[in-house]
Amino acid sequence: MASLDRAVEIAGSALAGRLDPSGAILIDRCFELAGEVTSEKSKTVAILYFVLENCPEWTIDRYMAEGFEGRVIEALHALTTAAADEASSTSAAARDPTARRIKWGAKRVAARPHQL
């Protein structure tokens, strides 16, 4: 079964050298999001979610093939359900406690100024 360590490895390779539109280093923002939650499962989901949002080559199906547990996959589905429809996505995240914490953490991270 895949773990937090594997999520960190995936993020390290997937986000290597990538910057966000403001020029911030994506891997730093990824770990900043992971720092917003406390449990190992929540950190794993936060990291995988960040990669999912920023690296189209990573999908939930690929995470399943990597062996991430069902609870991690369920939280990722809650975070990404109907992503094109913000109201629906927020509602799905609200039903999953891990997804809800990560959604709020992502809003806090996005609101902070980032140093280049």
N, C-alpha and C positions, 0 to 999 in steps of 0.2 A: 504494500500500500504506500502510495506516494505521501510525502510529508512536507512540512514547512521548509526543510532543507532543500528538497527538490524544487519547491516553488521559488526559492531564492536563486537556485541554479538557473531555472528557466528565465526568471527576470533578468539575471545578469547577462545571459547570452542574447535574449530577445531585445533588450533595451540598450545594449552596448552602443555607445556613441550617439544615441538619439537625443534630440532636444525637443522641447515643446515649442509652440509658436513664439513664446516670450524669450526663448533662449535658455530656459532652465533645463538642467540635465534630468532626463526622465527617470533614471534609476533612483535619483535622490528623491524625486516626488513620489515614486512608488513606495519607497521605504518610509517616507513621511506619512503616507496614508496608512501603512501597516502600523506605525507608531500611534495611530489614533485609536486602536483597539488593543485588547489585552490578552485574550486567549490565543493559544497556538492555532486553533481552527480559524478564528477570526483573522489572524495575521495571514494565514495561508490563503484564505478567500480574498482578502484585500489585495495581496500581491498578484494572485491569478486574475482577479478582476481588472486590475490596472493594466496588466499585460494584454488581456483580452480587449480592452478598450483602445489600446495603442498599437497593437501588432496583429494585423488581419490574418497572419499565418497561424495564430493560436486561436483555437476554437474550443468550445465546451466538449465537443466530441474528442478532440485531441487530448484534453485533460482527462477524459474518461479512459482513453487508451493508455495514458500515463499511469493510471491506477489510483487517481484521487478518489477518496471515499464518497459515498452517496450524499452525506450531509454537506460536504464542500460543493459538490455538483448542484445540489438543490439550492444552496445559497447563491451560487453563480447564476442559475436560471432565474431566481427571484430578482437579482440585480439587472439582468439583461432582458427580461420578458418585455416584449413590445417596446424595445428601446426607442423606436421612432416616435412612440406616443408617451411623452413624459408623465402624464397623469396615470396611465396604466402601469408604467414601470415603477413609479413611486408607490402605487398601491400594492403591487406584487412585493416590493421590497419591504413594505410596512408589515406584511404578514409573516416575514421571516426575521427573527430577532438579529441574527448575524448580519443579514443583508441590510436591515434598518440601521445598525450601528455603522456599517461601512458607508452607506449612503450619506449619513450625517457627517462622518469623518471626511468623506470626499468633498462635501460642501465647505467644511472648515479649511481644508487644505487649499481648495480653489480660492478661498477668500483672502488667504495670506499673500503678502507680497513675497516674491522669491528673489533671492540674490543670485546674480550671475557670476 
